[in-house]
Amino acid sequence: MCYQLVLVSTLTLSEVRSMLPAGTHADAMGPSTQVPYRALLAGSQTAVVLRAGHCACGLLQPRFRAAHTDEAHLRERYRQLKVPRAQIVRALERHRRSTAALPRAEPDALVRLAVEHARNAGASAWLLGFSPHDEPPALPATTVTTRCIADLTTNPDGWLVEGQVTLVRP
């Protein structure tokens, strides 16, 4: 499928959606799917998958500087997962449609969202993953990394590590 970004929040789905950058949407996970994610954050009300189109790539712009690099990177990731060629082609076509249909978020849109959430709503948990399937990333068995607003603003490209839960606090 591509990159998937999960946000666990103390806000409701409507409140999360009201904070999103243009061209971004939040899809709620099913109630039973949310349970292990919501356990990451005391008082959480919702766990959502954030997308710009069909995936989170549009929110990860600093990681992908140009469209051709973006696609080459995705092709390599699928190869590493030993995804069949036909499935890679379908996934890349879906990705192209997604990125062509929507304007890419500004380079700092994701950091601004995380900072705004921390300032206005308190802590949140984030998880970035890559998968050939249309599903939220699996929860890792590792510990949670905690970041504060200053960490995000001083290292906007490095605060969110793939496959690692990041707790953002005010």
C-alpha positions in Angstrom: 0.0 0.0 0.0 2.6 2.6 1.0 3.4 4.7 4.0 0.8 4.8 6.8 0.7 7.2 9.6 -1.2 6.6 12.8 -2.2 9.4 15.3 -3.5 8.5 18.7 -5.2 11.4 20.3 -7.2 12.5 23.3 -9.4 14.5 20.8 -12.4 13.2 19.0 -12.3 12.3 15.3 -14.0 15.6 14.4 -11.6 17.6 16.5 -8.6 15.9 14.9 -10.0 16.5 11.4 -10.4 20.2 12.2 -6.7 20.5 12.8 -5.5 18.8 9.6 -3.6 20.6 6.9 -5.3 21.1 3.6 -5.4 18.0 1.4 -5.1 15.7 4.4 -7.7 13.4 5.9 -8.1 11.2 8.9 -9.7 7.8 8.7 -10.9 6.3 11.9 -9.8 2.8 12.6 -12.5 0.2 13.5 -13.3 0.0 17.2 -11.5 -3.3 17.8 -8.5 -2.2 15.7 -8.1 1.0 17.8 -7.8 -0.8 21.1 -4.0 -1.6 21.1 -3.2 1.8 19.6 -5.3 3.7 22.2 -3.5 1.8 24.9 -0.4 3.8 24.0 -1.9 7.0 25.4 -3.8 7.4 28.6 -7.2 9.2 28.0 -7.1 8.7 24.2 -10.4 8.9 22.4 -9.4 8.0 18.9 -6.8 6.4 16.7 -6.7 7.5 13.1 -4.8 6.9 9.9 -3.6 10.2 8.5 -3.5 10.4 4.7 -3.0 12.8 1.9 -4.8 10.8 -0.8 -4.3 7.0 -0.4 -1.2 7.2 1.8 0.9 9.4 4.0 3.6 10.2 1.5 2.2 13.7 0.9 2.8 14.5 4.6 6.4 13.1 4.5 7.7 15.6 1.9 11.0 16.3 3.7 11.8 12.6 3.3 10.9 12.7 -0.5 12.5 15.8 -2.1 11.2 15.1 -5.7 8.5 13.0 -7.3 10.9 10.7 -9.1 12.9 10.1 -5.9 9.7 9.4 -4.2 8.7 6.7 -6.6 12.2 5.1 -6.8 12.2 4.9 -3.1 8.8 3.2 -3.0 9.8 0.8 -5.7 12.9 -0.2 -3.7 10.9 -0.6 -0.5 8.4 -2.9 -2.2 11.3 -5.0 -3.6 12.8 -5.3 -0.2 9.5 -6.8 1.0 9.5 -9.2 -2.0 6.2 -7.8 -3.3 5.3 -9.3 -6.7 5.9 -7.0 -9.6 2.2 -6.8 -10.6 1.3 -5.6 -7.1 4.1 -3.1 -7.1 2.8 -1.6 -10.4 -0.7 -1.4 -8.9 0.6 0.2 -5.8 2.7 2.8 -7.7 -0.3 3.6 -10.0 -2.5 4.2 -6.9 0.3 6.3 -5.4 0.6 8.4 -8.6 -3.2 9.0 -8.7 -3.1 10.0 -5.1 -0.2 12.5 -5.4 -1.5 13.9 -8.7 -5.0 14.6 -7.3 -3.9 16.5 -4.2 -1.4 19.3 -3.6 1.5 18.1 -1.5 1.4 19.4 2.0 3.9 22.1 2.9 7.3 20.7 4.0 6.6 21.4 7.7 2.9 20.6 7.7 3.3 17.4 9.8 5.5 19.1 12.4 3.1 22.0 12.6 0.2 19.5 13.1 2.1 17.7 15.9 3.1 20.9 17.6 -0.4 22.4 17.4 -1.9 19.2 18.8 0.6 19.2 21.7 -0.1 22.9 22.5 -3.9 22.7 22.3 -4.8 19.1 23.2 -1.8 17.7 25.0 0.1 14.5 24.3 -0.4 12.4 21.2 1.2 9.1 20.0 2.4 8.7 16.4 3.5 5.7 14.4 4.8 5.6 10.8 5.0 2.4 9.0 5.4 1.0 5.5 3.3 -1.9 4.1 2.2 -3.4 0.8 -1.2 -3.7 2.4 -3.9 -1.1 3.1 -3.7 -1.4 6.9 -2.3 0.5 9.8 1.3 -0.3 10.7 1.9 -3.1 13.2 2.6 -1.9 16.7 6.3 -2.5 17.4 7.5 -4.4 20.5 10.0 -1.7 21.3 9.7 1.1 23.9 8.0 4.4 23.2 10.2 7.4 22.4 9.1 10.7 24.0 9.6 14.1 22.3 8.6 17.6 23.3 7.7 20.5 21.1 11.2 21.8 21.1 12.5 18.5 19.8 10.1 18.7 16.8 10.9 22.3 16.0 14.7 21.8 16.2 14.7 18.5 14.3 11.6 18.6 12.0 12.9 15.8 9.7 14.0 13.4 12.5 11.4 13.4 15.2 9.3 10.6 13.6 11.1 7.4 13.1 9.6 4.6 11.0 8.5 1.6 13.0 8.8 3.3 16.4 6.0 4.8 18.5 6.7 8.5 19.2 4.9 10.2 22.1 4.7 14.0 21.6 4.2 16.0 24.8 3.7 19.7 25.3 
